[in-house]
Amino acid sequence: MKPLNNWDNKNWLSSHKYILSFCNFLKTKIDINKKTNILDIGCGRANIISFLQKKYRFKKKPVGIDIIKNRNLKKNITFFKLDAIKYFKKSNEKFDVILIKQTIHFFSKNNLEVLLNLAKNKLTDKGKILIFSLKTKKNEIPCFKKMKSNLINSLKKDEILIKQFKKNLKIVKKSEFKFKVEITRKKYIRMLKNRYISCLLNLSSKEIKKGIIEIKSKYKKNIKFNDVLNCFIYKN
Ligand SMILES: C[S@@+](CC[C@H](N)C(=O)[O-])C[C@H]1O[C@@H](n2cnc3c(N)ncnc32)[C@H](O)[C@@H]1O
């Protein structure tokens, strides 16, 4: 897959409101305090762990792993530009929380199994793995036709991956994180041009241009929808 550079680049996914709401959700699922050691796999610009670091001033800085080192990467965390599997094979560190948010679809079925088995072994006694992925049914992400068919394929892959890891992991809880997005069509079109989501990465410039015309006719000046994620929690 081509690199995803603009996922959390100045949009709702990097907004204070979203990060605050996401971290408040996290707090209802896990115990976070000064001593919590957190790892974020596929951290992007590390907005989430950076926010948590500011709030809790952890004894050990949270660790973020990503295969891309983005511009505007947050500085108050420890970052490794590495494939997550390679990181786990190299590191001896144990974590209380391993966060894998909107990243599983970048892995093949086999590699995800390897990743999660390694992750399990990196948990402290009371540690938890939290996996977040887009809601696969009735997804509301605004799409044009070609984008939608890519998204549907990606969500089908997610369903296969979820089925597989549920066999392997003792999921203790499943829940949903819901965020109400309100965005101008103009701003959303900029996100589409920036190929903010992975289902846009393999489209040609011509296909994106055509898609934008579709979006202009399909949506009003202000777009409202729910960005909903499934949350799966695993503990040893
Ligand atoms: C959709 S973004 C999610 C970013 C962040 N977790 C969030 O929710 O804002 C997925 C991220 O996973 C990263 N990624 C993809 N494959 C990876 C791998 N093998 N190891 C580590 N990170 C990876 C991508 O570079 C990208 O930044």
Ligand as a Chemical Component Dictionary entry (heavy atoms), coordinates in Angstrom:
data_LIG
# 
_chem_comp.id                   LIG 
_chem_comp.type                 NON-POLYMER 
_chem_comp.pdbx_formal_charge   0 
_chem_comp.three_letter_code    LIG 
# 
loop_
_chem_comp_atom.comp_id 
_chem_comp_atom.atom_id 
_chem_comp_atom.alt_atom_id 
_chem_comp_atom.type_symbol 
_chem_comp_atom.charge 
_chem_comp_atom.model_Cartn_x 
_chem_comp_atom.model_Cartn_y 
_chem_comp_atom.model_Cartn_z 
_chem_comp_atom.pdbx_ordinal 
LIG C1  C1  C 0  -5.200 5.339  9.357  1  
LIG S1  S1  S 1  -3.685 5.756  10.108 2  
LIG C2  C2  C 0  -4.126 5.829  11.803 3  
LIG C3  C3  C 0  -3.224 6.732  12.596 4  
LIG C4  C4  C 0  -3.578 6.835  14.088 5  
LIG N1  N1  N 0  -3.576 5.552  14.731 6  
LIG C5  C5  C 0  -4.914 7.489  14.255 7  
LIG O1  O1  O 0  -5.913 6.801  14.433 8  
LIG O2  O2  O -1 -4.983 8.724  14.155 9  
LIG C6  C6  C 0  -2.780 4.220  10.024 10 
LIG C7  C7  C 0  -1.308 4.376  10.354 11 
LIG O3  O3  O 0  -0.694 3.086  10.414 12 
LIG C8  C8  C 0  0.626  3.191  9.901  13 
LIG N2  N2  N 0  1.117  1.855  9.545  14 
LIG C9  C9  C 0  0.786  1.110  8.455  15 
LIG N3  N3  N 0  1.461  -0.058 8.452  16 
LIG C10 C10 C 0  2.247  -0.057 9.569  17 
LIG C11 C11 C 0  3.185  -0.991 10.109 18 
LIG N4  N4  N 0  3.456  -2.150 9.491  19 
LIG N5  N5  N 0  3.816  -0.658 11.252 20 
LIG C12 C12 C 0  3.570  0.520  11.875 21 
LIG N6  N6  N 0  2.686  1.437  11.411 22 
LIG C13 C13 C 0  2.027  1.162  10.268 23 
LIG C14 C14 C 0  0.423  4.138  8.710  24 
LIG O4  O4  O 0  1.629  4.697  8.269  25 
LIG C15 C15 C 0  -0.544 5.166  9.291  26 
LIG O5  O5  O 0  0.103  6.253  9.878  27 
# 
loop_
_chem_comp_bond.comp_id 
_chem_comp_bond.atom_id_1 
_chem_comp_bond.atom_id_2 
_chem_comp_bond.value_order 
_chem_comp_bond.pdbx_ordinal 
LIG C1  S1  SING 1  
LIG S1  C2  SING 2  
LIG S1  C6  SING 3  
LIG C2  C3  SING 4  
LIG C3  C4  SING 5  
LIG C4  N1  SING 6  
LIG C4  C5  SING 7  
LIG C5  O1  DOUB 8  
LIG C5  O2  SING 9  
LIG C6  C7  SING 10 
LIG C7  O3  SING 11 
LIG C7  C15 SING 12 
LIG O3  C8  SING 13 
LIG C8  N2  SING 14 
LIG C8  C14 SING 15 
LIG N2  C9  SING 16 
LIG N2  C13 SING 17 
LIG C9  N3  DOUB 18 
LIG N3  C10 SING 19 
LIG C10 C11 SING 20 
LIG C10 C13 DOUB 21 
LIG C11 N4  SING 22 
LIG C11 N5  DOUB 23 
LIG N5  C12 SING 24 
LIG C12 N6  DOUB 25 
LIG N6  C13 SING 26 
LIG C14 O4  SING 27 
LIG C14 C15 SING 28 
LIG C15 O5  SING 29 
# 
